[in-house]
């Protein structure tokens, strides 16, 4: 993608908490998110991250985890 001119990928990760991701039926884990973002950066493409706050089970701790990853 980088060779084709891609400079930015926007990911809808929604949360950095495995339980919240499971409740949302995202089919992702925080481990997969981290690997994907690292691979994006390594390839020279800038990642964007969309995180949604207020999902069922969210609390101050889960919100801060998402913010700190961002």
N, C-alpha and C positions, 0 to 999 in steps of 0.2 A: 504494500500500500504506500509506503514511503517513496518508493521509486516512481509510483504513479502520481505523486504530488500531494498525497494526504499529509496534512500537518496537525490535525486535531481530530480526536475521537471523543464523543460524549457518551459516557456510560450511565445507565439508569440503575445504579447499585442499590438504591433505596435505603439501605441500612448497613451498619458494620457490626451487626449482632446476629449470630446464627439462628437463635430462636425466633427473632423477628422475621428474618428471611424465610424461615420455615413456615411461620404463620401466614406469610404473604404468598406462599407457594412459588417463590422466585426460582427455585432450582439452582440456587447459588449457595456457596459458603463463603465466609470471610477469607478463607485460604485461597479459593479460586479468584476472588476479587483482587486480592493482593498480587497473586501471580500474574493476572491479566494486566493490571496497572503497571507492574514492574516491566513486563514484556513490552508494553506500549512505550514506556519511557526509554527503555533500552534500544528500541528501534528508531528513536529520534522523533517520535510523534507525541504531541502534548495530549494528556488525558484530561477530560472534564468529568466531574462526578456529580450526579444528581442524587441527593439524599432526601427522603421524605421523613418528616417528623410527625409524630402523633398516631402512629400505628398501634394496634392492640398490643399491650404488653410493654410499650415504651415507657421509659422513666428517665430521670435526669442522668443516670449513669449511661444508659444506652445512647441517649442524645449526645452526651459529651464524647463518647467513643467514636461516633460518626464524625463529629466536628474535629476531633483531634486527628483523624485519618485524612480529612480533607486538607 
